[in-house]
Amino acid sequence: MDVVSYYRVSSQGQGESGLGLEAQREYITRAAQQNGWIIIGEFVDVVSGKLAIEDRPEGAKALALCKQTKAKLVVAKLDRLSRSVHHIARLLDETMDFKVATMPQADKFQLHLFAALAEQERSFIASRTREALAALQARADGGDVQSVEKIARRTAALEKGRTPTNRAKASKAIQDRVSSWQESVRDPIDLCIRKGGRTLQQVADCLNGKGITTSRGGEWSSIQVSRVMKNLGLQFPLK
């Protein structure tokens, strides 16, 4: 069976250094050898997983080659294709079949299920962490000695780390995370503009339609689009 290899790294640094890319190639090469696949093409994108593969420069080329040659797309792991179950479901339902090197025998149903479970797990872990902290505080408020001690130790550990140097580091880390997230939505916003978005609300509607969420996981508004576009230096084309 002919296959087209598709690789994705999330940052330019990873793309240039080969971090992550080498491991992906190893997964696909091994799967090809074990399953008798013939790799007829290779494409690499340096983009966020929030962008659908058909909207990525090299991803679009990979899909076109698959369509032209009737080869199957293969990725190392499911999250290299997308972290969005919406994108994966649409690819399976509307576009084409694909293979995942780490589970080469998985069918459409299993791939859809794995994508949904992975997304649910990320949400579940975040929710359980918040619930555990709230429950601990409630027990402490009720007079549970062990809970009070745990909160005291946690507070002490946090206070110990709140030196001026550590506060500066924490502030920089937050700024870096914000900058990194904004960079991750640069391509989707730019694509919405290139596809005809000429107002902030049109760009917001475009992002929401693609299932791309804000940093807090909600839907986009024109105000949020304006703020991010300003920070990224993105502008609408002159009329």
Order of alpha helices (4+ residues) and beta strands (2+ residues): beta-alpha-alpha-beta-alpha-beta-alpha-alpha-beta-alpha-alpha-alpha-alpha-alpha-alpha
